[in-house]
Amino acid sequence: MNRYWNEILYYLTMYWNYEEYWKLYVFVFPIVIFLEIPLYLLIITSYIKKFWNDVFLWSAPVNYFPTVSCIITCYNEGKAILDTIRSLVEQLYKGNIEILVMVDGSDINKSTYLAALNYANKYHAENKYSSRYIRVIPKKLRGGRVSSNNLGLSISKGEIIIIVDGDCSLDNDLVASAVRGFANPNVVGSSGNIRIRNWNASLVTKFQALEYMIGLQLSKTGLAELGMLNNISGAHGIFRKSFIQAIGGWKNGTAEDLDMTTRIKAYLKSYPNLKIIHTYESTMHTDGPESWSKLLKQRQRWDGDLSFLYFKRYRKILRPKNIGWKNLFAIVWYDFMFCLCVPFLTIIYTIWLFFKFSPSFASTMLILTYIYYLFSTTALFFLYLAFVSERKKNDIKFLLYLPLMPIYQYIMRINTAYATILEFVLSTHKDTSMAPWWVIRKTN
């Protein structure tokens, strides 16, 4: 054991002289130089540009207060649905808010339905002239999230649609922040900020909280500025109703959020003035899985859905003539290469190290790789903390968990590769809890 650690120390101290390191660079160089670092630099520079414009370029206050319809997709939340409804009732927004509580499978989900209905009746009895209107819609036959979204879209009265999960809570300026960007008539969709509410429940939820800050909030802000936003989350998405109706609403099946985003991008080639933005000030809070098993299963569904949509459902649509070179480049670079290929390269790299070199040298390479990812993650975290975070005093606490993030990221990459293989072999997108099996089986 002493010899093992002595060899590691030797390799670390002889870093610039040991010729075998250059063999490593041949393998690692393309991943880091051509994929990761340019992506990080683009995100950083685009966000700095946005920050500069927001701070130093004066713009007139937006006097835009359309009626907003908030569609809450519910299934088996029970009384927890009341937190979401209250969060919308208490919004600091000057316009009208229509709250549509879509209770999926109301016959078997009576606790959620009755809790929402009793609250709505009591609220309207006490607030007869309120600008907030709650409507509880029981769907006796469960049809899944997509059917709830489309039914809510068809009966909604608002100009702007906001989709939120039934088990979340919202900042009281969420609607005001979400609507602001739609004063530009060319904006047809926007993603919002999502934070992990139960971050203190376990180490796993702390990792997710950090991941959402850096990997979602910071990245989406930067990518949106470049017109390369990869996804409008189904847990918190904002849309212009007229546009969503014109393209036929949500498509049945799995990963309805990524599906919708991909379809919107297909219109950007023909209508280049249309825009998808990210509104980082519009914040909702949700609970993340508290155990490794639940988290890995959740991500297997997410990553498997990504493979299904891009390689199966929309493989013929992803062409420059359909979505334009810019969007195709963004999808290939970020979704294909960064999200799907890098996990496989990470596994191959690890196996190659231990088969090609001694255990001590392979371990040294992994230590250096860990140091690189610790440095890059820390740099991104401080950028997020300085320019994006709206809760700096709370978020600074996560600095303690940054040393463990490279290990978490490594585990999640292996899980992504596993999920991708499962999708190609078993079509796992058909095995989802987002809709009944008979709905999923009828989609393609």
C-alpha positions as CSV (number, residue, x, y, z in Angstrom):
1,M,0.0,0.0,0.0
2,N,2.9,2.4,0.8
3,R,4.4,1.7,-2.6
4,Y,1.1,2.4,-4.3
5,W,0.8,5.9,-2.6
6,N,4.5,6.6,-3.2
7,E,4.1,5.9,-6.9
8,I,1.1,8.3,-7.0
9,L,3.1,11.0,-5.2
10,Y,6.0,10.4,-7.7
11,Y,3.7,10.7,-10.7
12,L,2.1,13.9,-9.3
13,T,5.5,15.5,-8.6
14,M,7.0,14.5,-11.9
15,Y,3.9,15.8,-13.8
16,W,5.7,17.8,-16.5
17,N,8.5,15.2,-17.1
18,Y,6.7,11.9,-17.2
19,E,6.2,11.0,-20.9
20,E,3.2,8.8,-20.3
21,Y,1.1,11.9,-19.5
22,W,1.2,12.9,-23.1
23,K,-0.6,9.6,-24.0
24,L,-3.3,10.7,-21.6
25,Y,-3.6,14.1,-23.3
26,V,-4.2,12.5,-26.6
27,F,-7.4,10.9,-25.2
28,V,-8.6,13.7,-22.9
29,F,-7.7,16.7,-25.0
30,P,-10.6,16.5,-27.4
31,I,-13.2,16.1,-24.6
32,V,-11.9,19.0,-22.6
33,I,-10.7,21.4,-25.2
34,F,-13.3,20.9,-27.9
35,L,-16.4,20.1,-25.9
36,E,-16.3,21.3,-22.3
37,I,-14.1,24.4,-22.1
38,P,-15.7,26.1,-25.1
39,L,-19.2,25.4,-23.7
40,Y,-18.2,26.9,-20.3
41,L,-16.6,29.9,-22.0
42,L,-19.7,30.5,-24.1
43,I,-22.0,30.3,-21.1
44,I,-19.8,32.6,-19.1
45,T,-19.3,35.3,-21.8
46,S,-23.0,35.3,-22.8
47,Y,-24.1,35.7,-19.2
48,I,-21.6,38.5,-18.6
49,K,-23.0,40.2,-21.6
50,K,-26.5,39.8,-20.3
51,F,-25.5,41.1,-16.9
52,W,-23.8,44.1,-18.5
53,N,-26.9,44.9,-20.5
54,D,-29.3,44.5,-17.5
55,V,-27.2,46.8,-15.3
56,F,-25.9,49.5,-17.6
57,L,-28.4,49.7,-20.4
58,W,-31.5,51.5,-19.2
59,S,-34.8,50.2,-20.4
60,A,-38.3,51.7,-19.8
61,P,-40.5,49.8,-17.3
62,V,-42.7,47.2,-18.9
63,N,-46.4,48.1,-18.6
64,Y,-47.7,44.7,-19.6
65,F,-50.2,42.8,-17.4
66,P,-52.1,40.2,-19.5
67,T,-54.4,37.6,-17.9
68,V,-52.3,34.6,-17.0
69,S,-53.6,31.0,-16.8
70,C,-51.6,28.8,-14.5
71,I,-52.1,25.1,-15.2
72,I,-51.3,22.9,-12.2
73,T,-50.9,19.3,-13.2
74,C,-51.9,17.1,-10.2
75,Y,-51.7,13.4,-9.4
76,N,-51.7,12.0,-5.9
77,E,-50.5,15.2,-4.1
78,G,-53.2,15.2,-1.4
79,K,-53.2,18.3,0.8
80,A,-49.8,19.3,-0.6
81,I,-51.6,20.8,-3.5
82,L,-52.7,23.6,-1.3
83,D,-49.2,25.0,-1.1
84,T,-49.1,25.4,-4.8
85,I,-52.6,27.0,-5.0
86,R,-51.8,29.4,-2.2
87,S,-48.5,30.3,-3.8
88,L,-50.5,31.4,-6.9
89,V,-53.2,33.2,-5.0
90,E,-50.6,35.3,-3.2
91,Q,-48.8,36.4,-6.3
92,L,-47.7,40.0,-6.5
93,Y,-49.0,40.6,-10.0
94,K,-51.3,43.4,-11.1
95,G,-53.1,41.4,-13.7
96,N,-55.7,38.6,-13.4
97,I,-54.5,35.1,-12.7
98,E,-56.6,32.1,-13.6
99,I,-55.6,29.0,-11.6
100,L,-56.6,25.7,-13.3
101,V,-56.1,22.7,-11.0
102,M,-56.1,19.7,-13.3
103,V,-56.7,16.7,-11.1
104,D,-55.7,13.6,-13.1
105,G,-57.6,10.4,-12.2
106,S,-59.9,12.2,-9.8
107,D,-61.8,9.0,-8.9
108,I,-58.7,7.4,-7.5
109,N,-57.2,10.7,-6.4
110,K,-60.0,12.0,-4.3
111,S,-57.9,13.5,-1.5
112,T,-56.2,15.9,-4.0
113,Y,-59.5,16.7,-5.7
114,L,-61.4,17.4,-2.4
115,A,-58.6,19.4,-0.9
116,A,-58.4,21.7,-4.0
117,L,-62.2,22.0,-4.3
118,N,-62.8,22.8,-0.7
119,Y,-60.0,25.5,-0.8
120,A,-61.4,27.0,-4.0
121,N,-65.0,27.2,-2.7
122,K,-63.9,28.8,0.6
123,Y,-61.6,31.2,-1.2
124,H,-64.2,32.5,-3.6
125,A,-66.8,32.8,-0.8
126,E,-64.4,35.1,1.1
127,N,-62.9,36.9,-1.9
128,K,-65.8,37.6,-4.3
129,Y,-64.0,40.3,-6.3
130,S,-60.6,38.9,-6.3
131,S,-58.4,39.0,-9.4
132,R,-57.5,35.4,-8.8
133,Y,-59.9,32.7,-10.0
134,I,-59.5,29.1,-9.0
135,R,-61.1,26.4,-11.1
136,V,-60.7,22.7,-10.1
137,I,-61.0,20.3,-13.1
138,P,-61.6,16.6,-12.2
139,K,-60.4,14.2,-14.9
140,K,-62.1,11.0,-13.9
141,L,-60.0,8.8,-16.3
142,R,-56.3,9.3,-15.8
143,G,-54.7,10.4,-19.0
144,G,-51.3,11.7,-17.8
145,R,-49.5,15.0,-17.8
146,V,-49.9,15.8,-21.5
147,S,-53.7,15.3,-21.4
148,S,-53.9,17.7,-18.4
149,N,-51.8,20.3,-20.2
150,N,-53.9,20.1,-23.4
151,L,-57.2,20.2,-21.5
152,G,-56.0,23.2,-19.5
153,L,-54.8,24.9,-22.7
154,S,-58.2,24.4,-24.4
155,I,-60.3,25.9,-21.5
156,S,-57.9,28.6,-20.4
157,K,-58.7,32.3,-20.8
158,G,-55.2,33.8,-20.4
159,E,-52.9,35.2,-23.0
160,I,-49.9,33.6,-21.2
161,I,-49.8,30.0,-20.0
162,I,-47.7,28.9,-17.0
163,I,-47.2,25.2,-16.4
164,V,-46.3,24.1,-12.8
165,D,-46.2,20.8,-10.9
166,G,-48.8,20.1,-8.2
167,D,-46.2,19.5,-5.5
168,C,-44.3,22.7,-5.6
169,S,-44.3,26.2,-4.1
170,L,-43.6,29.5,-5.9
171,D,-42.0,32.8,-5.1
172,N,-44.6,35.5,-4.9
173,D,-43.1,37.4,-7.9
174,L,-43.0,34.3,-10.2
175,V,-45.9,35.4,-12.4
176,A,-44.8,39.0,-12.7
177,S,-41.2,37.9,-13.6
178,A,-42.4,35.2,-16.0
179,V,-44.7,37.6,-17.9
180,R,-42.2,40.4,-18.3
181,G,-40.3,38.8,-21.2
182,F,-43.5,38.2,-23.2
183,A,-44.0,42.0,-23.7
184,N,-41.9,41.2,-26.7
185,P,-44.4,39.7,-29.1
186,N,-41.7,37.5,-30.7
187,V,-41.2,35.5,-27.4
188,V,-43.2,32.3,-27.6
189,G,-41.7,30.3,-24.8
190,S,-39.6,30.6,-21.7
191,S,-38.1,28.4,-19.1
192,G,-38.1,29.4,-15.5
193,N,-35.8,28.9,-12.5
194,I,-36.2,25.7,-10.4
195,R,-34.7,25.3,-7.0
196,I,-34.6,22.2,-4.8
197,R,-36.9,22.9,-1.8
198,N,-35.8,19.9,0.3
199,W,-32.1,20.5,-0.1
200,N,-31.4,19.8,3.5
201,A,-33.1,16.4,3.6
202,S,-30.0,14.4,2.5
203,L,-26.6,14.5,0.8
204,V,-28.3,13.5,-2.4
205,T,-30.6,16.5,-2.3
206,K,-27.7,18.8,-1.6
207,F,-26.0,17.6,-4.7
208,Q,-29.2,18.2,-6.7
209,A,-29.5,21.7,-5.4
210,L,-25.9,22.5,-6.5
211,E,-26.6,20.8,-9.9
212,Y,-29.7,22.9,-10.4
213,M,-27.8,26.1,-9.6
214,I,-24.9,25.4,-12.0
215,G,-26.1,22.9,-14.5
216,L,-29.6,24.3,-15.0
217,Q,-29.9,27.9,-13.8
218,L,-26.5,29.2,-14.9
219,S,-26.3,27.1,-18.0
220,K,-29.8,28.0,-19.2
221,T,-29.2,31.7,-18.7
222,G,-26.1,31.6,-20.8
223,L,-27.5,29.3,-23.5
224,A,-30.7,31.3,-23.8
225,E,-28.7,34.5,-24.5
226,L,-27.1,32.6,-27.4
227,G,-30.4,31.4,-28.7
228,M,-29.4,27.8,-27.8
229,L,-31.7,27.0,-24.9
230,N,-32.0,23.2,-24.8
231,N,-35.2,22.7,-22.8
232,I,-38.2,24.4,-21.3
233,S,-38.9,22.3,-18.2
234,G,-42.3,20.7,-17.8
235,A,-42.2,21.6,-14.1
236,H,-42.0,25.3,-14.8
237,G,-42.6,26.4,-18.4
238,I,-44.1,29.6,-19.7
239,F,-45.7,29.9,-23.1
240,R,-47.7,32.2,-25.3
241,K,-51.1,30.5,-25.6
242,S,-51.8,31.5,-29.2
243,F,-48.6,30.0,-30.4
244,I,-49.0,26.7,-28.5
245,Q,-52.5,26.4,-29.8
246,A,-51.4,27.0,-33.4
247,I,-48.9,24.1,-33.2
248,G,-51.4,21.7,-31.7
249,G,-50.5,21.7,-28.0
250,W,-48.4,19.1,-26.3
251,K,-47.7,15.8,-28.0
252,N,-48.6,12.6,-26.1
253,G,-46.0,10.3,-24.8
254,T,-42.9,10.8,-22.6
255,A,-40.7,13.9,-22.1
256,E,-43.4,16.3,-23.2
257,D,-41.2,19.3,-22.2
258,L,-38.2,18.4,-24.4
259,D,-40.7,17.3,-27.1
260,M,-42.4,20.7,-27.0
261,T,-39.1,22.6,-27.0
262,T,-37.8,20.6,-30.0
263,R,-41.0,21.3,-32.0
264,I,-40.8,25.0,-31.2
265,K,-37.2,25.0,-32.5
266,A,-38.5,23.5,-35.8
267,Y,-40.4,26.7,-36.4
268,L,-37.4,29.0,-35.8
269,K,-36.0,28.3,-39.2
270,S,-39.2,29.5,-41.0
271,Y,-39.9,32.2,-38.5
272,P,-36.5,33.5,-37.3
273,N,-38.0,36.3,-35.3
274,L,-39.5,33.9,-32.8
275,K,-37.6,33.5,-29.5
276,I,-37.2,31.1,-26.6
277,I,-35.9,32.8,-23.5
278,H,-35.0,31.9,-19.9
279,T,-36.4,33.9,-17.0
280,Y,-34.1,33.2,-14.1
281,E,-36.0,35.6,-11.8
282,S,-39.2,33.4,-12.0
283,T,-38.5,30.9,-9.3
284,M,-40.4,27.7,-8.2
285,H,-39.3,25.3,-5.5
286,T,-39.7,21.5,-5.9
287,D,-38.7,18.4,-3.9
288,G,-35.9,16.3,-5.3
289,P,-35.4,12.5,-4.7
290,E,-33.9,11.9,-1.3
291,S,-32.2,8.6,-2.0
292,W,-29.7,7.5,-4.6
293,S,-32.0,4.8,-5.9
294,K,-34.9,7.2,-6.6
295,L,-32.5,9.8,-8.1
296,L,-30.8,7.4,-10.4
297,K,-34.2,6.0,-11.5
298,Q,-35.5,9.5,-12.2
299,R,-32.4,10.4,-14.3
300,Q,-32.6,7.2,-16.2
301,R,-36.1,8.2,-17.3
302,W,-34.9,11.7,-18.2
303,D,-31.8,10.6,-20.1
304,G,-33.6,7.7,-21.8
305,D,-36.2,10.2,-23.0
306,L,-33.5,12.4,-24.5
307,S,-32.2,9.4,-26.6
308,F,-35.7,8.4,-27.6
309,L,-36.7,11.9,-28.9
310,Y,-33.5,12.7,-30.8
311,F,-32.7,9.3,-32.2
312,K,-36.1,7.8,-32.7
313,R,-39.0,10.3,-32.8
314,Y,-37.3,13.3,-34.4
315,R,-34.3,11.8,-36.2
316,K,-35.7,13.0,-39.5
317,I,-36.6,16.5,-38.3
318,L,-33.1,17.3,-37.0
319,R,-31.8,18.6,-40.3
320,P,-30.5,22.1,-41.1
321,K,-33.3,22.7,-43.6
322,N,-35.9,22.1,-40.8
323,I,-34.3,23.7,-37.7
324,G,-31.4,25.7,-39.1
325,W,-27.7,25.3,-38.7
326,K,-27.6,27.2,-35.4
327,N,-30.1,25.0,-33.6
328,L,-28.7,21.9,-35.1
329,F,-25.2,22.9,-33.9
330,A,-26.5,23.5,-30.4
331,I,-28.3,20.2,-30.3
332,V,-25.3,18.2,-31.6
333,W,-22.8,20.0,-29.4
334,Y,-24.7,20.1,-26.1
335,D,-27.3,17.3,-26.2
336,F,-25.5,14.7,-28.3
337,M,-21.9,15.3,-27.6
338,F,-21.9,16.8,-24.1
339,C,-24.9,15.0,-22.6
340,L,-24.8,11.7,-24.4
341,C,-21.3,11.0,-25.8
342,V,-19.2,12.3,-22.9
343,P,-20.7,9.8,-20.4
344,F,-19.6,6.9,-22.7
345,L,-16.2,8.5,-23.2
346,T,-15.8,8.8,-19.5
347,I,-16.4,5.1,-19.0
348,I,-14.1,4.2,-21.8
349,Y,-11.4,6.5,-20.4
350,T,-11.6,4.9,-17.0
351,I,-11.4,1.3,-18.3
352,W,-8.6,2.3,-20.7
353,L,-6.6,3.8,-17.8
354,F,-6.7,0.7,-15.7
355,F,-6.1,-1.8,-18.5
356,K,-3.3,0.2,-20.2
357,F,-1.4,1.5,-17.1
358,S,-0.5,0.5,-13.6
359,P,-3.1,1.0,-10.9
360,S,-1.0,3.8,-9.3
361,F,-0.7,5.7,-12.6
362,A,-4.4,5.3,-13.4
363,S,-5.3,6.5,-10.0
364,T,-3.0,9.5,-10.5
365,M,-4.9,10.4,-13.7
366,L,-8.2,10.2,-11.9
367,I,-6.9,12.5,-9.2
368,L,-5.8,15.0,-11.8
369,T,-9.2,14.7,-13.6
370,Y,-10.9,15.2,-10.2
371,I,-8.9,18.4,-9.6
372,Y,-9.8,19.8,-13.1
373,Y,-13.5,19.2,-12.5
374,L,-13.3,20.6,-9.0
375,F,-11.7,23.7,-10.3
376,S,-14.2,24.2,-13.2
377,T,-17.2,23.5,-11.0
378,T,-16.0,25.9,-8.3
379,A,-15.4,28.6,-10.9
380,L,-18.9,28.2,-12.3
381,F,-20.4,28.1,-8.8
382,F,-18.8,31.5,-7.9
383,L,-20.0,32.9,-11.2
384,Y,-23.5,31.7,-10.3
385,L,-23.2,33.1,-6.8
386,A,-22.0,36.5,-8.0
387,F,-24.4,37.1,-10.9
388,V,-27.4,34.8,-10.8
389,S,-28.2,33.7,-7.3
390,E,-31.1,35.6,-5.7
391,R,-30.5,33.9,-2.4
392,K,-26.7,34.4,-1.9
393,K,-26.7,33.9,1.9
394,N,-28.4,30.5,1.5
395,D,-26.5,29.4,-1.5
396,I,-23.0,30.1,-0.1
397,K,-23.6,27.2,2.3
398,F,-23.2,24.8,-0.7
399,L,-19.6,25.7,-1.0
400,L,-18.9,23.0,1.6
401,Y,-20.2,20.3,-0.8
402,L,-18.3,21.4,-3.9
403,P,-15.3,19.0,-3.2
404,L,-17.8,16.1,-3.6
405,M,-19.4,17.4,-6.8
406,P,-16.9,15.8,-9.3
407,I,-17.7,12.4,-7.7
408,Y,-21.4,13.1,-8.0
409,Q,-21.0,14.2,-11.6
410,Y,-19.0,11.0,-12.4
411,I,-21.8,8.8,-11.0
412,M,-24.4,10.6,-13.0
413,R,-22.5,10.3,-16.2
414,I,-22.2,6.5,-15.7
415,N,-26.0,6.5,-15.1
416,T,-26.6,8.5,-18.3
417,A,-24.7,5.9,-20.3
418,Y,-26.6,3.1,-18.7
419,A,-30.0,4.9,-19.3
420,T,-29.0,5.4,-23.0
421,I,-28.2,1.7,-23.5
422,L,-31.5,0.7,-21.8
423,E,-33.5,3.0,-24.1
424,F,-31.9,1.5,-27.2
425,V,-32.3,-2.1,-26.0
426,L,-35.6,-2.0,-24.1
427,S,-37.3,1.2,-25.3
428,T,-37.6,2.3,-21.6
429,H,-39.5,5.5,-22.6
430,K,-42.6,3.3,-22.6
431,D,-42.1,2.5,-19.0
432,T,-43.0,5.8,-17.3
433,S,-45.2,7.0,-14.5
434,M,-46.0,10.2,-16.3
435,A,-49.0,8.6,-18.0
436,P,-51.0,5.3,-18.0
437,W,-49.4,2.5,-19.9
438,W,-52.2,2.4,-22.5
439,V,-51.5,6.1,-23.3
440,I,-47.7,5.6,-23.7
441,R,-48.1,2.4,-25.8
442,K,-50.2,4.2,-28.3
443,T,-47.6,6.9,-29.0
444,N,-44.5,6.8,-31.1
